[in-house]
Amino acid sequence: MLFFDGYAPATEKLREAVCTLGNGYFATRGCTPESPAGTVHYPGTYLAGVFNRLSDRIGPIWSSV
């Protein structure tokens, strides 16, 4: 079990990182559901190893300057 006592905004991002749950490809950061993204909390869901391997041809960019 993992316990945290008290609330310290300076270390909240570290706590969320420690409480992240994932399987190597898909992970959800361990913060409370009501936490908005801001300077203290950084909620999110992350994917690893998912890449867009399609290629596109992009034409030249014309400038009128």
Secondary structure, 3 states (H helix, E strand, C coil): CCCCCCCCHHHHHHHHHHCCEECCCEEECCCCCCCCCCCCCCCCEEECCCCCCCCCCCCCCCCCC
